[in-house]
């Protein structure tokens, strides 16, 4: 039989959860199976199959203690809950708090957020410093203004951004110190998918970043902007569906030649080859007269600048 240990001294620590609430949870667990929940040598031994129920009882105790501290007698009166640093791995369903707006759950051991997907009034949610690996269901919380998810285990950037896309009120977002942040162009991709976010990972989203993400991810819009600004269009046909394709390029032998191609890099994905080619040719050159080299009428008369021809000034933009 698999057992896990819970220190009895920890259960008596009222700063974490009320002893009475956990005791009731243990009683419920031991009903009919008392031999699976027992106290030995200062620890409580709980059957592994009842571990989740025990964790729920622990979180129920933490919620009960929080309500007691703030003197809330009705669920409708609860606007905020402080459940941080409680060593919680699971939390009871919080949908009974219909008007809950502020929720602190940071510095716990949570793995998911299924317990709060129906708290539609939430405007600030602090889930940082946990072990969360997915946020499925979070898209229902469309009133969120602040969302802290840093220091977790989020790995799928597409799935994460998809959950946040419908949050039109989301202005402050933190995702740093997650595995997904290691992807190339992570920040620009997030800004592109969530244009309403103004502060990402504690840094303000700049206009330069917004212009860059348009150039990289919105090829059609960038094409139009270039046409308006410079009176001509740059032909670059790369239009990626995802910026996170990591294809390894192979070098062909030095004695291998084909046509007039001087670039001997072979790509597995044709889109990568198109991108490299477009980056090489997507160069705009602006040429104008360097008027500093053109002598004025007086200079011509005094022959101060001699008879040297005027020079052209060339500016190259990529």
Number of C-alpha atoms within 10 A of each C-alpha: 6 9 15 13 14 15 14 16 11 14 20 15 11 13 13 20 24 20 21 13 20 22 16 14 19 21 14 15 20 17 11 9 11 13 11 20 18 13 14 11 8 12 16 20 20 23 20 15 13 16 14 13 17 21 19 19 24 30 25 22 24 28 21 15 20 18 19 11 9 11 11 14 10 9 15 12 14 19 16 18 18 16 23 19 16 18 18 22 18 23 23 18 17 17 15 13 21 17 17 22 19 18 19 17 23 24 19 20 18 21 17 19 18 17 14 21 18 18 22 20 17 23 19 20 19 20 25 24 21 23 19 23 18 19 20 16 16 22 19 17 21 19 19 25 18 20 19 21 24 21 20 23 18 22 17 15 19 14 13 20 17 15 17 24 16 16 19 15 14 23 17 20 22 20 23 20 17 20 16 18 16 13 16 13 13 15 18 20 21 20 21 20 16 20 14 16 21 16 17 18 16 12 11 12 18 12 9 8 15 14 14 15 21 19 16 17 20 15 17 12 12 19 17 14 16 14 13 11 9 11 9 13 16 16 10 16 13 19 15 15 8 9 15 14 13 10 10 10 13 11 10 12 9 7 5 7 12 8 5 6 8 8 11 14 12 14 16 11 13 10 15 19 16 16 15 13 15 16 13 11 12 15 11 14 10 10 11 10 12 12 12 9 13 16 18 14 9 9 12 13 10 10 12 11 14 10 10 9 10 13 13 11 11 12 9 9 9 9
